[in-house]
Amino acid sequence: MTDTAPRRRGRPSRTQSADAPAARDRILAAAREEFSERGYDKTSVRGIAKTAGVDSALVHHYFGTKEQVFEAAVEVAFSPASLKVRDVVLEGPLDEVGERMTRLIFGLWENPVTRTPLLAIVRSAVNNETAAAVFRRLVAAQLMRRIAGRLDVPDAELRTELAAAQLVGVAMMRYVIKIEPVASADPEQIIARIAPVVQRHLTGP
């Protein structure tokens, strides 16, 4: 006999559950796309589900709230950064840390795989406090604290945040607002000009 009992609200169908982890990956990809194009406020769980081709109940099943979907979707941008902070930024002479940090950040922006979630983060965090809180949490936990811990100065956290502000500001102009000639300048030219400023923030007098 065919089971015709209705599904309980909030639970995915057997077909969708069996499609994991492919469905989960589609949801994350759809979320990055939606948040990147629309920002946090204009993105909905239903819209993410529609783009991913799944039931919205499956989005809630895997991730919970929209905030949790957002954090999971954009964390992919910080995973490679987190892995490289120790190897690329921290393991080396302090008088070159500004260039290493600058190359790391602009390398993430230049990579199409990590650029989409970064766009989602920036566009969402500018206009929404919930998204901004997620951004601060990810940045603080995976990047800033580690770099600040390497600096043997009393105002290490302030220095690191000022360096990050320098990099985020240039990234905003280049990749989000796309102001010329910054938007089309050669990345090496930008790194050459910005890295000394970042270095001064981190280790200067």
PEBELGI-V687821 format. One record per pair of residues at least 6 apart in sequence whose C-alpha atoms are under 8 Angstrom apart, sorted by the first residue. I is the first residue (numbers start at 1). J is the second residue. D is the distance in Angstrom with one decimal. If there is no record, write none. Layout:
# PEBELGI-V687821
I:J:D + I:J:D
This chain:
# PEBELGI-V687821
7:13:7.3 + 9:57:7.5 + 10:57:4.8 + 10:58:7.6 + 10:60:7.1 + 10:61:7.1 + 11:57:5.7 + 11:58:6.8 + 11:61:6.6 + 12:55:7.1 + 12:57:5.5 + 12:58:4.9 + 12:61:7.0 + 16:23:7.2 + 16:54:7.3 + 16:58:7.4 + 17:58:7.8 + 23:52:7.6 + 23:54:7.4 + 24:59:8.0 + 24:62:7.1 + 26:52:5.3 + 27:48:6.7 + 27:49:6.7 + 27:51:8.0 + 27:52:5.2 + 27:54:7.9 + 27:59:6.9 + 28:69:7.6 + 28:72:7.3 + 28:73:5.2 + 29:52:7.7 + 29:73:7.3 + 30:48:5.6 + 30:49:7.6 + 30:51:5.7 + 30:52:5.4 + 31:48:5.4 + 31:69:7.2 + 31:70:7.0 + 31:73:6.1 + 32:70:7.8 + 32:73:5.6 + 32:74:6.7 + 32:116:6.5 + 32:117:5.5 + 32:120:6.4 + 33:116:7.0 + 33:117:7.9 + 33:120:7.7 + 34:43:6.1 + 34:47:7.7 + 34:48:6.6 + 34:120:8.0 + 35:43:6.1 + 35:70:7.6 + 35:117:8.0 + 35:120:4.8 + 35:121:7.7 + 35:123:7.9 + 35:124:6.9 + 36:116:6.2 + 36:117:6.6 + 36:118:7.9 + 36:119:5.3 + 36:120:3.6 + 36:121:7.4 + 36:123:6.8 + 36:124:7.8 + 37:120:7.2 + 39:120:6.3 + 39:123:5.4 + 39:124:4.4 + 40:70:7.9 + 40:120:7.9 + 40:123:7.7 + 40:124:4.7 + 40:125:7.6 + 40:127:7.9 + 40:128:6.7 + 40:131:6.6 + 41:124:7.3 + 41:127:7.8 + 41:128:6.8 + 44:66:7.2 + 45:56:6.4 + 45:59:7.0 + 45:66:6.2 + 46:55:8.0 + 46:56:5.4 + 48:56:7.8 + 49:55:5.8 + 49:56:5.0 + 49:58:7.9 + 49:59:6.5 + 50:56:7.7 + 59:69:7.9 + 63:69:5.4 + 63:72:7.7 + 67:130:7.1 + 67:131:7.2 + 67:134:7.9 + 70:131:7.6 + 71:134:6.3 + 73:117:6.9 + 74:117:4.8 + 74:118:6.9 + 74:120:7.1 + 74:121:6.6 + 75:117:7.8 + 75:138:7.4 + 76:114:7.0 + 76:117:7.2 + 77:108:7.4 + 77:114:4.9 + 77:115:7.5 + 77:117:5.9 + 77:118:6.3 + 78:138:7.3 + 78:139:7.8 + 78:142:7.1 + 81:104:7.2 + 81:105:7.8 + 81:108:7.6 + 81:142:7.8 + 81:143:7.4 + 82:142:5.4 + 82:143:6.3 + 84:104:7.7 + 85:143:6.9 + 85:146:7.6 + 85:147:7.7 + 88:100:6.4 + 88:101:7.8 + 88:104:7.6 + 89:97:5.9 + 89:100:5.3 + 89:101:5.6 + 89:104:7.8 + 89:147:7.7 + 90:97:7.2 + 90:147:6.8 + 90:150:6.8 + 94:203:7.6 + 95:199:7.2 + 95:203:7.4 + 96:199:7.3 + 97:199:6.5 + 98:195:5.2 + 98:196:6.5 + 98:197:7.7 + 98:198:5.0 + 98:199:4.0 + 98:200:7.7 + 98:202:7.2 + 99:191:7.3 + 99:192:8.0 + 99:195:4.6 + 99:196:7.1 + 99:198:7.6 + 99:199:7.1 + 101:195:7.9 + 102:167:7.1 + 102:191:6.4 + 102:194:7.3 + 102:195:5.8 + 102:198:7.4 + 103:191:6.7 + 105:167:7.5 + 106:171:7.7 + 106:187:7.6 + 106:191:7.9 + 108:114:5.7 + 108:115:6.4 + 109:115:4.8 + 109:118:7.3 + 109:171:7.7 + 109:175:7.8 + 119:175:7.9 + 119:176:7.0 + 121:131:7.2 + 121:132:8.0 + 121:135:6.6 + 122:172:7.8 + 123:176:7.8 + 124:131:5.8 + 124:132:7.2 + 125:131:4.8 + 125:132:4.0 + 125:133:7.7 + 125:135:6.8 + 126:132:6.9 + 144:157:7.5 + 144:160:6.3 + 144:161:7.1 + 145:157:7.3 + 147:160:7.0 + 148:156:5.0 + 148:157:5.4 + 148:159:7.8 + 148:160:5.9 + 149:156:7.4 + 151:202:7.5 + 151:203:7.6 + 156:202:7.5 + 159:201:5.4 + 159:202:5.2 + 159:203:8.0 + 160:201:7.2 + 160:202:6.0 + 162:201:6.4 + 163:197:7.8 + 163:198:5.0 + 163:199:7.8 + 163:201:5.6 + 163:202:6.6 + 164:198:8.0 + 166:194:8.0 + 166:198:7.0 + 167:194:7.8 + 167:198:7.8 + 172:178:7.6 + 173:179:5.5 + 173:182:7.0 + 173:183:7.0 + 174:180:7.8 + 174:182:5.5 + 174:183:4.1 + 174:184:7.6 + 175:183:6.5 + 182:190:7.9
